[in-house]
């Protein structure tokens, strides 16, 4: 009798090959950051998977990181993005500068009692809604069981899912296939890739701490405020600076 054929692990369906991480067939969404794309399997945020974003308490770097992908994903079709338990109300002018229409966002605020359980439940329901294209949730105390349910729901529905949690959770295990830890260093946002489908990444990915359009908008806003102050004092702004920043304001308003 001949021996039964042996299957190479790479030929088995569903078996991931570590050496092929960069060419993974995972459906992805462009992050909007070329340096980060280069370090993620498939070249972007995974569709149908949980991406965990960890950051220091009171920090709000998530919009700098996620806004480009969210804007592009919403522009690619009908539907909305659901924000679950955001710590701050989204700032409409900043969203516009990032290319996100406020009416495409739906905010869900769970009741204070059992906050994370209620937020995780709302997040799971949103993932199963046909009208939802992406979910961004803030779940500081979510249990591993909650995260596993969200990972399963995202995989079943092939939705874009981000969960923002405190950096202190980075030592805990997580079912998320992708885990990132954010640290701001001056004008640089350091993105540590704690976990990905592939080899470990020793060095963080360096991104601008603010997107160019948002920085332009803030600079133009500051200039308009200064113009108003100088007008109130009966002073005229220098002509060259006025022309330069007028163009900046127009560019930021597009």
Secondary structure, DSSP 8 states (H G I E B T S, - for coil): --------GGGSTT---GGGGGG----EE--S-HHHHTTSGGGSEETTEEEEEEE-TT---HHHHHHHHHHHHHHTSS-EEEEES-SS---HHHHHHTT--GGGEEEE---STTHHHHHHHHHHHHHT-TTEEEEEEE-TT--HHHHHHHHHHHHHHT-EEEEEEEGGGGGS--S-SEEEEEEEETTEEEEEEEE-SSS---S-EEEESS-HHHHHHHHHHHHHHHHHHHHHTT----HHHHHHHHHHHHHHH-
